[in-house]
Amino acid sequence: DTGVSQNPRHKITKRGQNVTFRCDPISEHNRLYWYRQTLGQGPEFLTYFQNEAQLEKSRLLSDRFSAERPKGSFSTLEIQRTEQGDSAMYLCASSLGGGAGSPLHFGNGTRLTVT
Amino acid sequence: GDSVTQMEGPVTLSEEAFLTINCTYTATGYPSLFWYVQYPGEGLQLLLKATKADDKGSNKGFEATYRKETTSFHLEKGSVQVSDSAVYFCALIKTGANNLFFGTGTRLTVIP
């Protein structure tokens, strides 16, 4: 069990640029989640996948955000035309199954700073 | 709507002191309740959980009891250590839902 891996750890970009983050979940986990965490707040749900299917998206996920999990393994989260308000820690988590009986395993996150 | 309210931090305690971090929730139905912990430089980790009323979750000396009558899930530890210094998040998941709903977190610092 190598845990959930996220890359890069940090990303600094200028407003208006596009950025892409990658998440590699625990290999046997079929569910993958993206959360966003701003300073002083708890993580907020963005979206989740079961295998390659994106099954739920939060209202926080504006049309500038897109997530994919093409083969049901790793996932990418792209933000187009970044804004300063996008600055946050982006967290990925995975689980085997869903609900209370399937705890989420979180990665260390990608910290995005938009200047 | 659903919400989780945690006591505001930061909390600073001396080693071996008793810890309580309050958490109350608002949710329809019967959610499952969790405490996650984030140690410095690390990702969130599940600390303990309880899935129904009067259940007690416990791990690493920490305990929390699901109190439906007071809609609470307070985290307690009888004797904290320096290594317990971290940010603690209370969270819930509603029955049939697929995502965790987190509180704002409480930073605990334990001094020798």
HADDOCK unambig.tbl for C-alpha pairs under 7 A between the chains (distance, minus, plus):
assign (segid A and resid 40 and name CA) (segid B and resid 104 and name CA) 6.49 0.50 0.50
assign (segid A and resid 41 and name CA) (segid B and resid 104 and name CA) 4.39 0.50 0.50
assign (segid A and resid 41 and name CA) (segid B and resid 105 and name CA) 6.70 0.50 0.50
assign (segid A and resid 42 and name CA) (segid B and resid 102 and name CA) 5.40 0.50 0.50
assign (segid A and resid 42 and name CA) (segid B and resid 103 and name CA) 5.39 0.50 0.50
assign (segid A and resid 42 and name CA) (segid B and resid 104 and name CA) 4.19 0.50 0.50
assign (segid A and resid 42 and name CA) (segid B and resid 105 and name CA) 5.87 0.50 0.50
assign (segid A and resid 43 and name CA) (segid B and resid 102 and name CA) 6.11 0.50 0.50
assign (segid A and resid 45 and name CA) (segid B and resid 99 and name CA) 6.59 0.50 0.50
assign (segid A and resid 98 and name CA) (segid B and resid 98 and name CA) 6.24 0.50 0.50
assign (segid A and resid 99 and name CA) (segid B and resid 96 and name CA) 6.92 0.50 0.50
assign (segid A and resid 99 and name CA) (segid B and resid 97 and name CA) 6.75 0.50 0.50
assign (segid A and resid 99 and name CA) (segid B and resid 98 and name CA) 5.95 0.50 0.50
assign (segid A and resid 100 and name CA) (segid B and resid 32 and name CA) 6.10 0.50 0.50
assign (segid A and resid 100 and name CA) (segid B and resid 51 and name CA) 6.89 0.50 0.50
assign (segid A and resid 100 and name CA) (segid B and resid 93 and name CA) 6.79 0.50 0.50
assign (segid A and resid 105 and name CA) (segid B and resid 45 and name CA) 6.70 0.50 0.50
assign (segid A and resid 106 and name CA) (segid B and resid 43 and name CA) 5.65 0.50 0.50
assign (segid A and resid 106 and name CA) (segid B and resid 44 and name CA) 5.56 0.50 0.50
assign (segid A and resid 106 and name CA) (segid B and resid 45 and name CA) 6.82 0.50 0.50
assign (segid A and resid 107 and name CA) (segid B and resid 43 and name CA) 5.27 0.50 0.50
assign (segid A and resid 108 and name CA) (segid B and resid 42 and name CA) 5.58 0.50 0.50
assign (segid A and resid 108 and name CA) (segid B and resid 43 and name CA) 4.17 0.50 0.50
